[in-house]
């Protein structure tokens, strides 16, 4: 039986787009308390089922995944800059692929204008009109307001016409920062990108017995299965070891592991990887907000994804990518127990006293270990501890020799010593422990 919270969410999902809702109307229509209605509406907002619009209130919207959008929308730029929308509100959902600084003459502007652009401009009415004519959103800086004629034209063309109190430089900086963050956000892999949905998932129920487990095991070759109750909520995980001492007709619930660790679709693959490594998990049930099983994620799924994405082009905005470009392999010994790398620091990596930033130094050590293990063991690892026990200030724009050597190399756990030299001088020594993701 569904809860009141779930009933409200289902009710909101069925409402037509742009239908206005409120706490009071939900409470009255569904016979729930205003507190329950408020919490459900906030949950619907988190799921992007509703949104609060200026001078309108909370309305049902067409749900979409912000992370999937490669570019910002005009409405998001409105939120980032806190600008005032004077006209063309119906175009706020348009994407902005680039922005233009309107510092040129009107005749010269036209060649730069294209749909899905935004022009940042001062108090120049003719230039604003030309932009609207070419379906380019207009953001006026300096606190100036547009003319009534341009507002009417923007409404006619459904092209957003806005103004902001910031100057051009400050406005462009805010928008550029938001665009970079969107590009980075889109690169983050989430569980929803790689999990196996429930229609492709094998599972048992609280009425299943050991012989049902055996049948699924023979059919799929898998040894671990989620267990759900009659309403579809996850209640456990069961393995062959769990049922070893039970008879064929004994319920699997008698031997299963209750309250299993689970994942949700919005969790990052990186965080799930750490969970699977630290807790030795081979399978994670994927659940919704009400703990209903919606799929599974296996260790093999995560490993394949990490191996594939490593070969893909990474965002140039990520600090790890920038550091990895500077870390170059030099040599490996014949036993593959010792590796040597070279790293060239520059002024962008310095701290407030002019040396290599300690936080970036830890990132360099981690990248070295990951690359060293990948080249010598052909394994993907997750670093779980870095213990730096010797450190000197590394001067500006230094060429560093980074040495990595195995202290322990087990099937699951690895321990590596990293020593960083500047010339013949030892600058840093650290012990790094890591866990392999390749264990079956």
C-alpha positions in Angstrom: 0.0 0.0 0.0 1.4 3.4 -1.0 2.0 6.1 1.6 0.4 9.5 1.6 3.7 11.0 0.5 3.8 8.7 -2.6 0.1 9.4 -3.4 0.8 13.1 -3.5 3.8 12.6 -5.8 1.7 10.4 -8.1 -1.1 13.0 -8.0 1.4 15.8 -9.0 2.9 13.6 -11.8 -0.6 13.4 -13.4 -1.3 17.1 -13.3 -1.1 19.0 -16.7 2.0 21.1 -17.4 1.7 24.7 -16.0 -1.0 23.6 -13.6 -0.7 25.7 -10.4 -0.4 23.9 -7.1 -0.1 25.0 -3.5 0.3 23.4 -0.1 -3.3 24.3 0.8 -4.8 22.9 -2.4 -2.9 19.6 -2.1 -4.0 19.2 1.5 -7.6 20.0 0.7 -7.8 17.8 -2.5 -6.1 14.7 -1.0 -7.2 15.0 2.6 -3.7 15.2 4.1 -2.1 17.6 6.5 -0.4 20.8 5.2 2.9 19.5 6.6 2.7 16.3 4.6 1.7 18.3 1.5 4.6 20.7 2.0 7.2 17.9 2.3 5.8 16.1 -0.8 5.9 19.4 -2.9 9.5 19.9 -1.9 10.3 16.3 -3.0 8.5 17.0 -6.3 10.6 20.1 -6.7 13.8 18.0 -6.1 12.6 15.6 -8.8 12.0 18.5 -11.1 8.3 17.9 -11.4 7.3 21.4 -10.2 9.0 24.7 -10.1 8.4 28.1 -8.4 8.0 30.9 -11.0 8.1 34.6 -10.2 4.7 36.2 -9.9 3.1 32.9 -10.7 3.8 30.5 -7.9 4.5 26.7 -7.9 3.5 25.0 -11.1 3.8 21.6 -12.7 6.6 21.5 -15.2 7.9 19.1 -17.8 10.5 17.1 -16.0 14.0 17.0 -17.5 17.5 16.1 -16.3 19.5 19.3 -15.9 22.7 17.2 -16.0 21.8 16.1 -19.5 21.6 19.6 -20.9 24.9 20.5 -22.4 24.1 24.3 -22.3 22.5 26.6 -19.9 19.0 27.9 -20.5 18.1 31.6 -20.4 16.1 31.0 -17.3 19.2 29.5 -15.5 21.2 32.6 -16.6 18.4 34.7 -15.0 18.9 32.9 -11.8 22.7 33.1 -11.9 22.8 36.9 -12.6 19.6 37.8 -10.6 18.5 39.9 -13.6 15.1 41.3 -14.4 13.1 39.9 -17.3 11.3 42.7 -19.2 10.0 40.8 -22.2 10.0 37.5 -24.1 9.3 35.3 -21.1 8.1 32.5 -23.3 11.7 32.1 -24.5 13.3 31.6 -21.1 13.5 27.8 -21.8 15.8 28.3 -24.8 19.4 27.1 -24.5 22.3 29.5 -24.7 25.3 28.0 -26.6 27.4 31.1 -26.4 27.4 34.7 -25.3 28.5 37.8 -27.2 29.9 41.0 -25.8 28.1 43.8 -27.8 31.0 46.2 -28.0 31.1 46.6 -31.8 29.1 48.8 -34.2 25.6 47.8 -35.1 26.6 46.8 -38.7 29.4 44.6 -37.4 27.3 42.8 -34.8 25.1 41.0 -37.3 27.8 38.5 -38.4 28.2 37.2 -34.8 24.5 36.8 -34.2 22.8 33.4 -34.4 20.0 31.7 -32.5 20.7 30.2 -29.1 23.1 33.1 -28.4 23.0 35.7 -25.7 24.3 39.2 -26.2 25.6 41.3 -23.2 25.2 44.9 -24.0 24.9 48.4 -22.6 22.2 51.0 -23.1 22.1 50.8 -26.9 18.5 50.5 -28.1 19.2 50.0 -31.8 21.7 47.2 -31.1 19.2 45.6 -28.8 16.6 45.7 -31.5 18.9 44.1 -34.0 19.7 41.3 -31.6 16.0 40.6 -31.0 15.4 40.6 -34.7 18.0 37.8 -35.1 16.5 35.8 -32.2 19.4 36.5 -29.9 18.5 36.9 -26.2 19.5 40.3 -24.8 21.0 41.1 -21.3 21.5 44.8 -20.7 24.2 45.7 -18.1 24.7 48.7 -15.9 21.2 48.8 -14.5 19.7 50.4 -17.6 16.1 49.4 -18.7 15.0 48.8 -22.2 12.6 51.0 -24.1 8.9 50.1 -24.3 9.2 49.5 -28.1 12.0 46.9 -27.6 10.0 45.2 -24.8 7.0 44.9 -27.1 9.2 43.6 -29.9 10.8 41.0 -27.5 7.3 39.8 -26.5 6.3 39.6 -30.1 9.4 37.5 -31.0 9.4 35.5 -27.8 13.1 36.6 -27.3 14.1 37.2 -23.7 15.0 40.9 -23.0 16.6 41.4 -19.6 18.6 43.8 -17.5 21.1 43.5 -14.7 22.8 45.9 -12.3 26.3 44.4 -12.8 28.8 45.8 -15.3 29.6 43.9 -18.5 32.8 42.2 -17.1 31.1 41.1 -13.9 28.1 39.7 -15.8 30.3 37.8 -18.3 32.3 36.3 -15.5 29.2 35.0 -13.8 27.8 33.5 -17.0 31.2 32.0 -18.0 31.6 30.3 -14.6 28.1 28.8 -14.8 28.8 27.5 -18.3 32.1 25.8 -17.1 30.2 24.3 -14.1 27.6 22.9 -16.5 30.2 21.4 -18.8 31.9 19.7 -15.8 28.5 18.6 -14.3 27.6 16.9 -17.5 30.8 14.8 -17.4 30.0 13.3 -14.0 28.9 9.7 -14.4 25.9 8.7 -12.3 24.4 5.3 -11.4 21.5 6.0 -13.7 24.0 5.9 -16.6 25.1 2.3 -16.1 22.7 0.4 -13.9 20.6 -2.5 -15.1 16.9 -1.7 -14.9 14.5 -4.0 -13.1 13.1 -5.6 -16.3 16.6 -7.0 -16.9 17.2 -7.9 -13.3 16.8 -11.3 -11.5 15.6 -11.1 -8.0 13.9 -13.2 -5.3 10.9 -12.4 -3.1 10.2 -12.9 0.6 8.2 -16.0 -0.5 11.1 -17.6 -2.4 12.8 -20.7 -1.1 16.3 -22.1 -1.5 15.4 -24.2 -4.6 14.2 -20.9 -6.2 17.7 -19.5 -5.6 19.3 -22.6 -7.2 17.0 -22.3 -10.2 18.0 -18.6 -10.7 21.7 -19.5 -10.1 21.6 -22.2 -12.8 19.7 -20.0 -15.2 21.9 -16.9 -14.9 25.2 -18.1 -13.4 25.0 -15.3 -10.8 25.5 -16.1 -7.1 24.0 -12.9 -5.6 20.4 -11.8 -5.8 18.3 -9.0 -4.2 15.3 -10.0 -2.1 12.1 -7.9 -2.2 8.8 -8.0 -0.3 5.4 -8.1 -1.9 5.3 -4.3 -2.5 8.7 -4.4 -4.3 10.8 -2.9 -1.5 14.3 -4.2 -1.0 14.7 -6.3 2.2 17.9 -8.1 1.7 20.7 -9.7 -0.4 21.2 -13.5 -0.6 24.2 -15.5 -1.7 25.1 -19.2 -2.0 27.1 -18.9 1.2 24.1 -17.5 3.1 22.0 -20.5 2.2 24.6 -23.2 2.6 23.1 -24.7 5.8 19.5 -24.4 4.8 17.2 -27.0 3.2 15.6 -26.8 -0.3 12.2 -25.5 0.9 13.6 -23.1 3.5 12.7 -19.4 2.8 15.7 -17.3 1.6 14.8 -14.7 4.1 16.1 -17.0 6.8 19.6 -16.7 5.6 19.7 -13.4 3.6 21.6 -10.3 4.7 19.0 -7.9 5.9 19.1 -4.1 5.4 21.7 -4.2 2.5 23.7 -1.2 1.3 21.9 0.3 -1.7 22.5 2.9 -4.3 20.2 5.5 -5.9 20.2 6.7 -9.5 21.5 10.1 -8.6 24.6 8.8 -6.8 27.9 9.2 -8.6 29.7 6.2 -9.9 32.8 7.4 -8.0 31.0 7.2 -4.6 29.5 3.8 -5.5 32.9 2.5 -6.4 34.3 3.5 -3.0 31.3 1.8 -1.3 31.9 -1.4 -3.3 35.6 -1.4 -2.6 35.5 -0.6 1.1 32.6 -3.0 1.9 33.7 -5.8 -0.5 30.4 -5.7 -2.4 30.0 -7.4 -5.7 26.4 -6.2 -6.3 24.4 -3.2 -5.2 20.6 -3.0 -5.5 19.4 0.3 -7.0 16.3 1.8 -5.3 14.1 4.8 -5.6 13.3 7.2 -2.9 10.8 4.8 -1.3 13.3 1.9 -1.3 11.5 0.1 -4.1 13.9 -2.0 -6.2 14.4 -0.4 -9.7 17.6 -2.3 -10.8 21.0 -3.5 -9.8 24.6 -2.4 -10.3 27.4 -5.0 -10.3 31.2 -4.6 -9.7 31.8 -5.6 -13.4 29.5 -2.8 -14.6 31.5 -0.3 -12.6 34.8 -1.6 -13.8 33.8 -1.7 -17.5 32.6 1.9 -17.2 35.8 3.1 -15.5 37.9 1.4 -18.1 35.9 2.8 -21.0 35.6 6.4 -19.7 39.3 6.5 -19.1 39.8 6.2 -22.8 37.4 9.0 -23.6 38.3 12.6 -23.8 37.9 14.2 -20.3 36.9 17.8 -19.6 39.8 20.2 -19.9 38.3 22.0 -16.9 39.0 19.2 -14.4 42.1 19.7 -12.3 42.8 15.9 -12.4 42.9 16.1 -16.2 45.3 19.1 -16.1 47.6 17.3 -13.6 47.5 14.0 -15.5 48.7 15.9 -18.7 51.8 17.0 -16.8 52.6 13.6 -15.3 54.8 11.7 -17.9 56.1 8.1 -17.5 59.9 7.7 -17.7 60.7 4.1 -16.9 59.7 0.8 -15.3 62.1 -1.8 -13.9 62.0 -5.3 -15.5 60.2 -6.7 -12.5 57.6 -4.0 -12.6 58.1 -3.2 -8.9 59.4 0.3 -9.4 58.3 3.1 -11.7 59.6 6.6 -12.5 57.6 9.6 -13.7 58.3 13.2 -14.3 56.1 16.2 -13.4 56.6 19.8 -14.4 54.9 22.3 -12.1 54.0 25.8 -13.2 52.7 29.1 -11.6 49.1 28.0 -11.7 49.8 25.2 -9.2 51.3 27.4 -6.4 50.0 28.2 -3.0 50.0 31.6 -1.2 53.8 31.4 -0.4 54.9 30.4 -3.9 55.4 26.7 -3.5 53.5 23.7 -5.0 50.2 23.5 -3.3 50.0 20.7 -0.7 46.5 19.7 -1.8 47.7 19.4 -5.4 50.7 17.5 -4.3 48.3 14.8 -2.8 46.5 14.7 -6.1 49.8 14.2 -7.9 50.7 11.3 -5.6 47.3 9.7 -6.1 47.5 10.0 -9.9 51.0 8.5 -9.8 49.8 5.4 -7.9 46.8 4.9 -10.2 48.9 5.2 -13.3 51.7 3.0 -11.8 49.3 0.2 -10.9 47.5 0.4 -14.2 50.8 0.0 -16.1 52.2 -2.8 -13.9 49.2 -4.7 -12.7 46.7 -3.7 -15.4 44.2 -3.0 -12.6 41.9 -0.2 -11.7 42.4 0.9 -8.0 40.7 3.1 -5.6 43.1 5.0 -3.3 41.8 4.9 0.3 44.7 6.5 2.3 47.7 8.7 1.6 50.2 9.1 4.5 52.7 11.8 3.8 55.6 11.5 6.4 58.2 13.8 4.8 57.6 17.1 3.0 59.6 20.1 1.9 58.5 23.2 0.2 58.6 22.5 -3.6 59.7 25.7 -5.4 58.0 27.4 -8.2 58.2 25.9 -11.7 60.1 22.8 -10.7 60.7 19.6 -12.7 60.1 16.7 -10.3 61.1 13.1 -10.5 58.3 10.9 -9.0 59.3 7.4 -8.0 56.7 4.7 -7.1 57.6 1.4 -5.6 55.5 -1.5 -4.3 55.8 -2.3 -0.6 53.0 -4.8 -0.7 51.1 -6.2 -3.7 48.3 -8.5 -2.7 45.3 -9.7 -4.7 43.0 -7.1 -3.3 45.2 -4.6 -1.3 48.2 -2.7 -2.5 50.7 -0.5 -0.6 53.0 1.8 -2.6 55.7 4.2 -1.5 56.0 7.4 -3.5 59.1 9.5 -3.3 59.4 12.9 -5.0 62.8 14.4 -6.0 63.8 17.8 -7.1 67.2 17.2 -8.6 68.9 14.9 -6.0 67.0 16.3 -3.1 64.0 14.3 -1.6 61.1 16.7 -1.3 58.3 14.4 -0.3 57.8 10.8 0.8 54.4 9.1 1.2 52.8 5.7 1.7 49.7 5.1 -0.3 47.2 2.2 0.3 44.7 1.2 -2.4 42.2 -1.5 -3.1 41.8 -3.2 -6.5 38.5 -3.0 -8.3 39.3 -6.0 -10.5 38.7 -8.7 -7.9 35.9 -11.1 -9.1 
